[in-house]
Every structure is written in structure tokens, then in C-alpha cells.
Amino acid sequence: MSPSHNHSHTPARFDRAFAIGTALNLGFVVIEATYGILGNSLALVADAGHNLSDVMGLLLAWGASVLARKAATASHTFGFKKATILASLFSALMLYGAVGIIVWEAVQRLLSPLPVEGFIVIVVAGIGVVINTATALLFFSGRKDDLNIKGAFLHMAADAVVSVGVVAAGFAIRATGLLWIDPALSIIIAVIIIIASWGLLKDSLHLSMAGVPGHIDPETVLSFLEELPGVHYVHDLHIWAASTTENILTAHLVMPEGGDDVFLDKTAQELLHHFDIHHATLQIEHDDCCAVNNHEAGSCWPKQST
């Protein structure tokens, strides 16, 4: 086996970003909801509800990030790293719940339009552009390395774009007096949320089902292992995510001549460097157990002749 590692790769440096982002967005939710009600703007109220779900999502992601750094226990031998995947999944589901509420309210408002104060919409949404952009930038540097951080970044970036749209709607209402613009914009907001959240939902659900992380090609990993010196067969290869930042591999290598600790350590380091696999457990077998035990098709792969 390769050496085990107990440290977490979840970035603690984003704790401050989570704290600032949560505080900024929670304050803006109060402002946006208040003035949305006073200005009779469903677009503002809907966006406030969306931002509230983002606050909850930030808190979930933050809590999961902290939990993932806790040490492993006898009953949780991998620690609590999986919390980051579950937080991403719950965050995506909350967003889709918010979409349902927004669409329902928008349809009701289309059927019974009410006057909207365009100036209030412009000012409040303008504040939202600044706050959401600033919050998105807090997570910009980590968006490629952690699904948790990526989710926070995408939510805030989408909110900034939505707020720009609300500002435009405010000007349109003042210029035309068309009341249907506000609920129509709410439906557009809902569509944007669906689009922006789809990748997060798909990826987090995939990882929660022990799927191979999207940036790792299992066939390429298999080829790498097959081509190692002395390897005749590879079977029982499994790759999955322990968290949104850590990946695990287990595999049986049929090596008639055997292998030593130097071989295992070097292979583990190359798996980390080339494939972002942090924990590799490799079992060396001297006999061709696949052929002897008649394993089912696909459970073992012969090394290709060159």
C-alpha cells in the first residue's frame, strides 16, 4: 500500500472570504427585501429570496469547509471531508427550490400587475451589483480547485449579472410604464439560476454517488498503471472523491516479479502529480488472479502489448 495521508486539502484561507461574503449578502438581503416591498417590485423581492438562499449556501459551504478539516475518528476513518460534497448538493437543491417560488410569484404578478417604483429598483439593484461582484471576487482564485468554492463563486457572479438586469428593468419601467417587465424579469432570473446551478447540481450529485471526478480520465489512469514496469494486469480499479478537493484511488496490480516500497511511493507521487489523486492504495499480486478466478468482464484489463 502507499502511505496514508491524514491532512485535509480544504482551503482554510477562504474562511475570511466566507465571513465577509455572508455578512455583505445578509445585509443586502434585508435592504433588498425591504425596498422591494416598499417599491412593489417582485424582481427585487425575488432576487432577495435568491440572495437569502445564497447566504444559506455560503454558510453551508463554510461549515462544510471547517468540518472537512476535522481529524478522522475511529467511526469516520476518512474524517468528515464528504461534507463539502453534501453541502454543494444541498446548496444546488436550495437554489432550485427558490426558482419554484420565484416562478410561482411571477406568474401571479403577470396575471395581476401592480405598479412598480422604478427608481427604487435601480438604486437597490445597483447596490447589489457592487456587493455581488465584490463577493464573487473573494472566491475567484479558488474556483478551479474546489467545487465548494466554485459554487460560491458562480452564485455570486450570477447574482451580479442578475442585478445588472434588474437595473436595466428599472430604467425600462420608468421609460415605458410597462408593468409586465418586472415579473417577466423575475422569470428570466429564474432561468439564469437554473442554468448557473445545473453544473453544480450535476457535479455534486455525481461525486456524492462516488463517481470519478470530472477532471480525471479513468482510461488514462488505467493506461498509466498498465504501462508501469513489471505490471501484467490491472483489476479492481476504483477512483472517487473523498471531498471536493481530495481524490482517492485503489487498484490491484498483477506483478509476477513483485514490487517494493520504492515502486509504490513513486507510483503514488506520480498519480498525485499527473492525475490529482491524493490517496492511492495499490495492492500487488504475484498471481494472475483475474484469469484464475474468472472475474467478470471489465473487472480486469490486460496490459497492451507494444
Residue pairs with C-beta under 8 A, 6 or more apart in sequence:
1 264
1 281
1 282
1 283
2 264
2 265
2 267
2 268
2 279
2 280
2 281
2 282
3 265
3 268
4 279
5 278
5 279
6 71
6 72
6 79
8 68
8 69
8 79
8 81
8 243
8 245
8 246
9 243
9 245
9 246
9 278
10 65
10 68
10 69
10 81
10 84
10 146
10 148
10 243
10 244
10 245
11 65
11 142
11 145
11 146
11 149
11 245
12 65
12 69
14 65
14 138
14 139
14 142
14 149
15 62
15 65
15 66
17 138
17 139
17 152
18 58
18 59
18 61
18 62
18 65
18 152
19 62
20 135
20 138
21 58
21 135
21 138
21 139
21 152
21 156
22 55
22 58
22 59
22 62
24 131
24 134
24 135
25 51
25 54
25 55
25 58
25 131
25 132
25 135
25 156
26 55
28 51
28 127
28 128
28 131
29 48
29 51
29 52
29 55
31 124
31 127
32 44
32 45
32 47
32 48
32 51
32 124
32 125
32 127
32 128
33 44
33 45
33 48
33 49
33 52
35 41
35 44
35 120
35 123
35 124
36 42
36 43
36 44
36 45
36 47
36 48
36 124
37 45
38 117
38 120
39 116
39 117
39 120
39 121
39 124
40 114
40 115
40 116
40 117
41 116
41 117
41 120
41 121
41 182
42 105
42 106
42 109
42 116
42 182
42 183
42 186
43 121
43 125
43 166
43 169
43 182
43 183
43 185
43 186
43 189
44 120
44 121
44 124
44 125
44 166
45 105
46 101
46 102
46 105
46 106
46 186
46 189
46 190
47 125
47 128
47 159
47 162
47 163
47 166
47 189
49 98
49 101
49 102
50 95
50 98
50 102
50 159
50 162
50 189
50 193
51 128
51 132
51 159
53 94
53 95
53 97
53 98
54 155
54 156
54 159
56 91
56 94
57 91
57 94
57 95
57 151
57 152
57 155
58 152
58 155
60 87
60 90
60 91
61 84
61 87
61 88
61 91
61 148
61 149
61 151
61 152
63 83
63 87
64 83
64 84
64 86
64 87
64 88
64 148
65 84
65 148
67 80
67 83
68 79
68 80
68 81
68 83
68 84
68 243
68 245
70 79
70 80
71 79
72 78
72 79
73 79
78 242
81 242
81 243
81 246
82 208
82 242
82 243
83 243
84 146
84 147
84 148
84 243
84 244
84 245
85 147
85 204
85 207
85 208
85 241
85 243
85 244
86 204
86 208
87 148
88 147
88 148
88 151
88 200
88 203
88 204
88 207
88 244
89 201
89 204
89 205
89 208
91 151
91 155
91 200
91 204
92 151
92 197
92 200
92 201
92 204
92 205
93 201
95 155
95 193
95 197
95 200
96 193
96 194
96 197
96 201
98 193
99 190
99 193
99 194
102 186
102 187
102 189
102 190
102 193
103 186
103 187
103 190
105 183
105 186
106 183
106 184
106 186
106 187
106 190
107 183
109 182
109 183
109 186
110 180
110 183
110 184
113 179
113 180
113 183
114 179
115 179
116 173
116 179
116 182
118 170
118 171
118 172
118 173
118 174
119 170
119 174
120 170
121 166
121 167
121 169
121 170
121 173
121 182
122 167
122 170
122 171
122 174
125 163
125 164
125 166
125 167
125 170
126 163
126 167
128 159
128 160
128 163
128 166
129 160
129 163
129 164
129 167
132 156
132 157
132 159
132 160
132 163
133 156
133 157
133 160
135 156
135 159
136 153
136 156
136 157
136 159
136 160
138 156
139 149
139 150
139 152
139 153
139 156
140 153
142 149
142 150
142 153
143 149
143 150
143 153
143 154
144 150
145 245
146 244
146 245
147 200
147 203
147 204
147 207
147 244
148 244
148 245
149 244
150 200
151 200
151 204
154 196
154 197
154 199
154 200
155 196
155 197
157 196
158 192
158 193
158 196
161 192
162 189
162 192
162 193
165 185
165 188
165 189
165 192
166 185
166 189
169 181
169 182
169 185
172 178
172 181
173 179
173 181
173 182
203 214
206 214
207 213
207 240
207 241
207 244
210 240
210 241
211 240
211 241
212 218
212 239
212 240
213 239
213 240
213 241
213 247
213 276
215 276
216 239
216 247
216 275
216 276
216 277
218 237
218 239
220 275
221 237
221 239
221 249
221 271
221 275
221 277
222 234
222 237
222 301
224 270
224 271
224 274
224 275
225 231
225 234
225 237
225 251
225 253
225 267
226 234
226 301
226 303
226 304
227 303
228 253
228 263
228 267
230 255
230 256
230 257
230 258
230 259
230 263
231 253
231 254
231 255
231 303
232 254
232 255
232 256
232 288
232 302
232 303
233 253
233 254
233 288
233 290
233 300
233 301
233 302
233 303
234 251
234 252
234 253
234 254
234 300
234 301
234 303
235 251
235 252
235 254
235 289
235 290
235 295
235 299
235 300
235 301
236 250
236 251
236 252
236 299
236 300
237 249
237 250
237 251
237 252
237 301
238 248
238 249
238 250
238 251
239 247
239 248
239 249
239 277
240 247
240 248
241 247
241 248
242 248
242 278
242 279
246 278
246 279
247 275
247 276
247 277
247 278
247 279
248 277
248 278
248 279
248 280
248 281
249 271
249 275
249 277
249 279
249 280
249 281
250 280
250 281
250 282
250 283
251 280
251 281
251 282
251 283
252 282
252 283
252 284
252 285
252 289
253 259
253 282
253 283
253 284
253 285
254 285
254 286
254 287
254 288
254 289
254 290
254 300
255 284
255 285
255 286
256 286
256 287
256 288
258 284
258 286
259 284
264 282
264 284
267 280
267 282
268 280
268 282
271 277
271 280
272 278
272 280
289 295
290 299
290 300
